[in-house]
Amino acid sequence: MNGNSIGKAFVLTCFGESHGQCVGAVIDGCPVGLPLSPEDIQIELDKRKPGQTSVSTSRKEEDRVEILSGLFNGFTTGAPICLIVRNLNLESEDYEKIKDKPRPGHADYVTHVKYGGFSDYRGGGRFSGRITVSYVMAGAIAKKLLTQINIEVLAHTIQIGNVKITENVSYKQIRENVYKNSVRCADPETALLMEKEILNVIEERDSVGGVVEAVALGVPAGLGEPVFDSIDSDIAKMMFDIPAVKGVEFGSGFKAASLKGSENNDEYRIRRGKVVSLTNNAGGILGGITTGMPIVFRVGFKPTSSIAKKQRTVDLAKMEETEIEIVGRHDPCIVPRAVPVVESCLALVLADHAIRAGIIPRALGTRK
């Protein structure tokens, strides 16, 4: 079985390469009768498309969605939904010059070994961040499904390089501020410092990484299928399917290793007839099952691998050591554009589990 599909009830199969004709998604298992329009998907795509700010790649793509199947008269039909975005602004010649020289930090060498040199090397091909267009298209549908059961998914940048948010931000701040600045930070003052951090590495012909925090609100207790389809393991798997992700932690995360049980345990109380915890160090998940508290986790991204500085590599055709200078259009920091991708990936997992649990019905109603 190839690794191009994910999900059990709400299944995403993605296809396409960075410099191919298009990138696309096929969603199978979307409930019948969901009102859906191209605009619903375009809103999400516009959040991640390149070329919008001075701190992102100069590659400009319209990223206009086309719905090829599964939609009729504004509603999902139960048939597989096929979505594509065409690749239009390509400069593939940059990659012809370095096709035998694997770029440090990229998957060039390992894909050369695995696929015997037949993989598409232009722009990283199948292993480019460009494939996350597919995730966002599918995630837009998942988000709309989640609104049927009042689940809200949010994400925001909490760190870029050495610049971190130092104070907690509210959900209101995340909703209102994230898409008002180029780095997708909920705190406007920290956002300015993050922008400066990225501009500094651009001057140095280098790159920088960071951390995105994600939150899901309104998730009921009981979602998850332990042990191998636990909700946190499925979320973590989906996050690691985003290029450049190097770490995921839930709730108190690695900090829990330095806490005592009395400090890390979330004590229970009853509020308005519901069981809640006073704290949320578990990040909304215990035993691989949602607790009813907000799901909270953080995703760590490495610095963009394509940098303008000269680096050492090898020439696979000559089997000798050499140097490489990478030209082209690359994000000095991928974190801001990863924020809507993290949102979408979280929505995909939650929608899949909600359908499996019967919380989202497979038919949303009968048309009169």
C-alpha positions in Angstrom: 0.0 0.0 0.0 1.3 3.4 -1.0 1.4 6.3 1.4 -0.7 8.8 -0.4 -3.9 8.4 1.6 -4.9 9.1 5.2 -8.0 8.7 7.2 -10.5 5.8 7.8 -14.0 7.3 7.3 -13.0 10.7 5.9 -10.2 9.7 3.5 -7.8 12.1 1.8 -5.8 11.0 -1.2 -3.4 13.7 -2.4 -1.6 13.9 -5.7 0.7 16.2 -7.7 4.2 17.7 -7.6 5.6 21.2 -7.1 6.4 21.8 -10.7 3.8 19.4 -12.3 0.6 20.5 -13.9 -1.4 20.7 -10.7 -1.7 19.6 -7.1 -4.9 18.0 -6.0 -7.0 16.1 -3.5 -9.6 13.4 -3.6 -11.8 13.2 -0.5 -13.8 10.0 -0.1 -16.4 9.6 2.7 -17.6 13.1 3.0 -21.1 13.0 4.3 -23.9 13.6 1.9 -25.8 17.0 1.9 -23.0 19.3 3.1 -23.5 22.7 1.6 -20.3 23.5 -0.1 -19.0 26.1 -2.7 -15.6 26.9 -4.3 -15.5 30.0 -2.1 -15.5 27.9 1.1 -12.3 26.3 -0.1 -10.8 29.4 -1.7 -10.9 31.3 1.7 -8.6 28.7 3.2 -6.3 28.5 0.2 -5.8 32.2 0.2 -4.4 32.0 3.8 -1.5 29.8 2.6 -0.8 30.9 -1.0 2.7 32.2 -1.7 3.9 35.7 -2.7 1.7 37.7 -0.3 4.3 39.4 2.0 7.9 40.5 2.1 8.8 37.6 4.5 7.6 34.8 2.1 8.7 33.4 -1.2 8.4 35.6 -4.3 6.7 32.7 -6.2 3.2 34.0 -7.0 0.5 31.5 -7.5 -3.2 32.3 -7.8 -4.1 28.9 -6.2 -7.6 29.0 -7.7 -9.5 25.8 -6.7 -11.4 23.7 -9.3 -14.0 21.2 -8.1 -14.1 18.4 -10.6 -16.6 16.0 -8.9 -18.7 15.2 -5.8 -20.7 18.4 -5.8 -24.1 19.1 -7.4 -26.4 22.1 -6.9 -24.2 23.3 -4.1 -24.3 20.1 -2.0 -22.0 17.1 -1.6 -23.4 14.1 -3.3 -21.6 11.3 -1.5 -19.3 10.7 -4.5 -15.6 11.3 -4.1 -14.8 15.0 -4.2 -11.9 15.8 -6.6 -10.2 19.2 -6.2 -7.3 20.6 -8.1 -5.1 23.8 -8.1 -3.0 24.3 -11.2 0.7 25.2 -11.0 1.2 28.3 -13.2 4.2 30.3 -12.1 7.1 27.8 -12.6 10.8 28.3 -13.0 12.0 24.8 -13.4 15.3 25.6 -15.1 16.9 26.4 -11.7 16.6 22.7 -10.8 18.1 21.3 -14.0 21.5 22.8 -13.0 21.6 21.0 -9.7 19.7 17.8 -10.3 22.7 15.6 -9.5 23.6 17.6 -6.4 21.3 16.8 -3.4 20.5 20.0 -1.5 21.4 19.8 2.2 18.3 19.5 4.4 16.1 18.4 1.5 14.9 14.9 0.6 16.8 14.9 -2.8 19.3 12.2 -1.9 16.9 9.8 -0.2 14.3 10.1 -3.0 17.1 9.5 -5.5 18.0 6.2 -3.6 14.4 5.1 -3.1 13.1 5.8 -6.6 16.2 5.1 -8.5 16.5 8.6 -10.0 13.0 8.6 -11.5 11.4 11.0 -9.0 10.6 14.6 -10.1 13.4 16.8 -8.7 11.9 20.1 -9.8 11.2 22.2 -6.7 11.4 19.0 -4.5 8.6 17.4 -6.6 6.3 15.3 -4.3 8.3 16.3 -1.3 7.7 20.1 -1.6 5.7 22.2 0.8 3.5 22.8 -2.3 1.7 19.5 -1.7 0.1 21.1 1.4 -2.3 22.8 -1.0 -4.0 19.4 -1.0 -4.2 19.3 2.8 -5.8 22.8 2.9 -8.4 22.0 0.3 -9.5 18.9 2.1 -9.2 20.7 5.5 -11.6 23.4 4.3 -14.2 20.7 3.8 -13.4 19.2 7.2 -13.7 22.5 8.9 -17.1 23.0 7.4 -18.2 19.6 8.6 -16.9 20.4 12.1 -19.1 23.5 12.2 -22.1 21.1 12.1 -21.1 20.0 15.6 -19.7 23.4 16.8 -16.0 22.4 16.8 -13.7 25.3 16.1 -10.0 24.9 15.0 -7.5 27.6 15.5 -3.7 27.9 15.1 -1.1 30.7 15.6 2.6 31.3 15.5 4.2 31.4 19.0 7.8 31.4 18.0 10.1 32.3 15.1 13.8 31.8 15.6 14.6 33.2 19.1 11.5 35.4 19.3 8.7 33.9 21.4 5.3 35.0 22.7 6.0 35.5 26.4 2.4 35.9 27.6 -0.7 33.8 27.1 -3.0 35.0 24.4 -6.8 34.6 24.4 -8.9 32.7 21.9 -10.4 36.1 21.0 -6.9 37.4 20.2 -6.2 34.4 18.0 -9.4 34.8 16.1 -9.0 38.5 15.5 -5.2 39.0 15.0 -3.6 36.0 13.4 -4.5 36.8 9.8 -3.8 40.6 10.2 0.0 40.3 10.1 2.5 38.5 7.9 3.8 36.1 10.6 0.3 34.9 11.8 1.0 35.8 15.4 -1.9 36.6 17.8 0.1 39.3 19.6 0.8 42.4 17.4 3.9 43.5 19.3 5.5 40.1 19.1 4.6 39.9 15.4 6.7 43.0 14.7 9.7 41.4 16.4 9.1 38.1 14.5 9.0 40.0 11.2 12.3 41.7 12.1 13.8 38.2 12.9 12.9 37.0 9.4 14.1 40.1 7.6 17.5 39.7 9.5 18.0 36.2 8.1 17.1 37.3 4.6 20.0 39.8 4.9 22.2 37.0 6.0 21.1 34.8 3.0 19.8 32.3 5.6 16.6 30.9 7.0 14.8 30.4 10.3 12.3 28.0 11.9 9.7 28.3 14.6 6.7 26.8 16.4 2.9 26.8 15.7 0.4 26.2 18.4 -3.0 24.7 17.5 -6.2 24.6 19.5 -9.5 22.8 19.0 -12.5 24.1 20.9 -15.8 22.3 21.5 -14.5 18.8 21.1 -16.6 16.4 23.0 -15.2 13.8 25.4 -14.8 10.3 23.9 -13.2 10.7 20.5 -10.3 8.4 19.7 -9.8 4.7 18.9 -7.1 3.3 21.2 -4.6 1.9 20.9 -3.2 2.4 17.4 -5.8 5.0 16.3 -5.7 7.1 19.4 -6.6 10.7 18.7 -3.2 12.1 19.6 -1.3 9.6 17.6 -3.4 10.3 14.6 -3.0 14.1 15.0 0.8 13.6 15.5 1.0 11.5 12.3 -0.9 14.1 10.3 1.4 16.8 11.6 4.5 14.9 10.7 3.1 14.6 7.2 3.6 18.4 6.8 7.0 19.0 5.3 9.7 20.4 7.7 7.9 19.4 10.9 10.4 18.0 13.4 8.5 17.8 16.6 5.0 17.7 18.2 4.0 18.0 21.8 0.6 18.0 23.5 -0.4 20.0 26.6 2.5 20.5 28.9 4.6 18.4 26.5 8.3 17.9 27.3 7.9 20.2 30.3 6.0 17.4 32.0 9.2 15.5 32.4 10.4 18.1 34.9 7.1 18.3 36.8 5.8 16.2 39.7 2.6 14.2 39.4 0.8 16.6 41.7 1.8 19.5 39.4 1.0 17.8 36.1 -2.3 16.0 37.0 -5.4 17.9 35.9 -7.9 17.7 38.9 -11.6 17.4 38.1 -14.5 19.5 39.1 -18.2 19.7 38.0 -19.3 23.0 36.4 -22.8 23.5 35.1 -23.5 19.8 35.2 -20.3 18.9 33.2 -17.1 17.3 34.3 -14.2 19.7 33.6 -10.5 19.9 34.8 -9.1 22.9 36.5 -6.0 22.8 34.4 -5.3 21.3 30.9 -1.7 19.9 31.1 -3.0 16.8 29.2 -3.8 19.0 26.2 -7.4 17.7 26.1 -6.4 14.1 25.6 -5.9 11.1 28.0 -5.4 7.5 27.0 -5.7 8.6 23.4 -9.3 9.8 24.0 -10.5 13.4 24.1 -11.4 14.7 27.6 -13.8 17.4 26.6 -11.3 20.1 27.3 -9.6 22.1 24.5 -7.1 20.1 22.5 -3.8 22.0 22.6 -0.6 21.1 21.0 2.5 22.6 19.4 4.3 21.8 16.2 8.0 22.6 15.7 9.3 23.5 12.2 12.9 23.4 11.1 14.5 26.3 9.2 13.8 26.3 5.5 16.4 24.1 3.9 16.9 26.1 0.7 19.3 28.9 1.6 21.5 31.2 -0.6 24.7 30.5 1.3 27.2 28.2 -0.3 27.1 24.6 1.2 28.9 21.4 0.8 27.3 18.4 -1.0 28.1 15.6 -3.5 27.8 15.2 -7.2 25.9 11.9 -7.7 26.7 11.6 -11.4 30.5 11.9 -10.7 30.4 10.5 -7.2 32.6 13.3 -5.9 32.4 16.0 -3.3 31.4 19.5 -4.4 29.7 22.7 -3.4 26.2 24.0 -4.1 24.6 27.5 -4.3 20.8 27.4 -4.4 19.0 30.0 -6.4 15.3 30.4 -6.8 12.3 31.5 -4.8 12.1 30.2 -1.3 10.5 31.1 2.0 13.1 32.4 4.5 10.7 31.0 7.1 7.8 28.6 6.3 6.1 29.0 9.7 3.6 31.8 8.8 2.3 29.9 5.8 2.2 26.7 7.8 -0.4 28.1 10.2 -3.4 27.4 8.0 -1.9 24.0 7.1 -1.8 23.0 10.7 -5.4 24.1 11.2 -6.4 22.1 8.1 -4.6 18.9 9.2 -6.1 19.1 12.7 -9.6 19.5 11.1 -9.0 16.5 8.9 -8.3 14.2 11.9 -11.2 15.5 14.0 -13.7 15.2 11.1 -12.5 11.6 10.5 -12.9 10.6 14.1 -16.2 12.4 14.5 -17.7 10.5 11.5 -16.3 7.2 12.9 -17.9 7.9 16.2 -21.3 8.8 14.6 -21.2 12.4 16.0 -21.2 13.6 12.4 -23.8 11.5 10.5 -22.9 10.2 7.1 -26.0 11.9 5.7 -26.7 15.4 6.9 -30.3 15.5 5.8 -32.8 14.8 3.0 -33.3 17.4 0.3 -36.9 18.5 0.0 
